[in-house]
Amino acid sequence: MDYQMINVPAHLVSKVYAFIAELMDAEERSAASEPRPRSGLDEEAVAFAYGGGVSEHWRPFLDRLAAEPDEWVSWSTLCDAIGLSPRQASGMLGAAERRLHRQPPYERKTLHNERWFRMSAETAKLVQRQAAIHRRLDKA
């Protein structure tokens, strides 16, 4: 991505930022309507991601994303769902992403100083399947 510096009168800076945000939102909506490529994650990769680690928060994090496939879920919503503060959740997420070599079963973006996460419908089905398997194993 190329960047260009511009000079703007100080009293117009907030309006310019608002306009840029509108342009970015419009671009995002346009991109969302285009078919997305496959996530590239197969059953084995999702099983490894879902079953890895010892955190009781990682699986609920993935379960929460899988509950709303193809939808952006805010970081604050995810933190509330797993019962961690944003700082605690960042630590959990950092450890999980390192374990997965920075290739987690979701995508993320930052918009207006808030992090957002989304899991593809294809990956969500695989996560839900892993969740069912783990529930059966926990009962056994």
N, C-alpha and C positions, 0 to 999 in steps of 0.2 A: 504494500500500500504506500503510495506517495503522499507526502504531506506538503502543505503550502502555508507559509506564514502570511497573515494579513494584519493590517492595522485597523482598529475599530475605535471610534470615540468611546470613552469609558462609560458614558451613560447608555450605550447601546449593547454592551457586552452581554448582559443577561438575555436580551432579545436574540442576539446572534446564537448563543448557546441553545436557547429554546428552539430556534429554527433548525439548527444542526440536529438536535434530538429528534425533531419531527421527520427530518430527512432520513435519519438512521432507522427510525421506526417504520417508515414507509418502505425502505429498502428491505428490512427484515420481514415485513409482511409479504412482500413480493417473493422473497427467497423461500418463505415458508410454503407458498403455494406451489412451488416447483417440486417435482418428485425428488426426494432425497435418496442418496445411494444407500445400499445396505449397510448396516452397522459394522459388518465384518466380523462380528462375534458369533461363534458357533456354540453349540451346547456345551462342549468341553471348556471353552474359555469362560462362559458364564458360570458353569459349575465351579471352576477354580476361583473366580471372583467372589461368588456367593459363599462358598464354603471356607474361604481363606480367613486367617486371623482368628483372634479369640474375642474380639469386641462384641458385646451384646447390643451395640448400637449400629454396627455396620449393616447387618441384615435388615433391621427395621428401616434404615436409611434407603436401602435398595427397594425394599417392599413398598415404601411410601412413593418412590418414583414410579415403580411398576404399576401402582394403583391409578396413575394418571398418564398412561402412555401418550407420547407425542405432545404432551403439555409441559410448558415451563412452570416449574415449581420454585418458589422463592426460598432462599437460604433460611430466612427466619421461620418459614413454615416447616421446613425440614428439621431445623433445630428443635422446634417445639414438639414435632412428632416423635423425635428420638430422645427427648428429655435432657438435652445438653445445652449449655450456653454456646454461643457462637465460637468462643475461644476453645472450649473443650471439643466441640464438633470439628473445628479446623484441625486439631491434633489428630483426631480419629481419622479424618478424611485424608490428611497428609500421609499417615502411616499406610492406609489402605492403598492409596494411589502409588506410593513407592513400591509396595508389594506387587502391584499390577504393572510395574514398569511404565507408569503414567499413561496407561491405556484402560481407563475404567469403563464400565458398561453404561456410560451416560455421557452427555456433553454438557458444557457449562459456558456461561457468558456472564459478563458484568454489565449492568445497565442502570444508570442513575445511582451509582454507589451501592447497588444490591446485587448479590450473586444469584443467578438463576440456573437451574439444572433441568435437564430433559432426558428421558429415556425413550428410545424408539419403541414402537409397538411390538416389533419383532423381538427385541431384547427383553421387553417387559414380559412377553409370553414365556420366554426361557427362564427368567427370574421367578415368575410365578410357579413354574414347574419345579424349580429347585426348592422353593419355599415349601411346596407340598411334600416333596421328598424328605426334607429336613424335619417337617412336622411328624411324618410317619416314623422317622428314625428316632425322634425324641420320645415318642410314645412307646417304642419298643423296649 
